[in-house]
């Protein structure tokens, strides 16, 4: 009985992790690719500004 419970928990955990780590990023990439290049450029520039901005604040 314990073996069956552990097996079911492992299978459910595997399904949950697979859906989170595999299918969610795929859906995210599909969503981002459906946006226009201009919006993707703004997102990229905002990310770069965030990365570089946090670096200069830590130097003060």
Secondary structure as a PSIPRED ss2 file (coil, helix, strand):
# PSIPRED VFORMAT (PSIPRED V4.0)

   1 X C   1.000  0.000  0.000
   2 X H   0.000  1.000  0.000
   3 X H   0.000  1.000  0.000
   4 X H   0.000  1.000  0.000
   5 X H   0.000  1.000  0.000
   6 X H   0.000  1.000  0.000
   7 X H   0.000  1.000  0.000
   8 X H   0.000  1.000  0.000
   9 X H   0.000  1.000  0.000
  10 X H   0.000  1.000  0.000
  11 X H   0.000  1.000  0.000
  12 X H   0.000  1.000  0.000
  13 X H   0.000  1.000  0.000
  14 X H   0.000  1.000  0.000
  15 X H   0.000  1.000  0.000
  16 X H   0.000  1.000  0.000
  17 X H   0.000  1.000  0.000
  18 X H   0.000  1.000  0.000
  19 X H   0.000  1.000  0.000
  20 X H   0.000  1.000  0.000
  21 X H   0.000  1.000  0.000
  22 X H   0.000  1.000  0.000
  23 X H   0.000  1.000  0.000
  24 X H   0.000  1.000  0.000
  25 X H   0.000  1.000  0.000
  26 X H   0.000  1.000  0.000
  27 X H   0.000  1.000  0.000
  28 X H   0.000  1.000  0.000
  29 X H   0.000  1.000  0.000
  30 X H   0.000  1.000  0.000
  31 X H   0.000  1.000  0.000
  32 X H   0.000  1.000  0.000
  33 X H   0.000  1.000  0.000
  34 X H   0.000  1.000  0.000
  35 X C   1.000  0.000  0.000
  36 X C   1.000  0.000  0.000
  37 X H   0.000  1.000  0.000
  38 X H   0.000  1.000  0.000
  39 X H   0.000  1.000  0.000
  40 X H   0.000  1.000  0.000
  41 X H   0.000  1.000  0.000
  42 X H   0.000  1.000  0.000
  43 X H   0.000  1.000  0.000
  44 X H   0.000  1.000  0.000
  45 X H   0.000  1.000  0.000
  46 X H   0.000  1.000  0.000
  47 X H   0.000  1.000  0.000
  48 X H   0.000  1.000  0.000
  49 X H   0.000  1.000  0.000
  50 X H   0.000  1.000  0.000
  51 X H   0.000  1.000  0.000
  52 X H   0.000  1.000  0.000
  53 X H   0.000  1.000  0.000
  54 X H   0.000  1.000  0.000
  55 X H   0.000  1.000  0.000
  56 X H   0.000  1.000  0.000
  57 X H   0.000  1.000  0.000
  58 X C   1.000  0.000  0.000
  59 X C   1.000  0.000  0.000
  60 X C   1.000  0.000  0.000
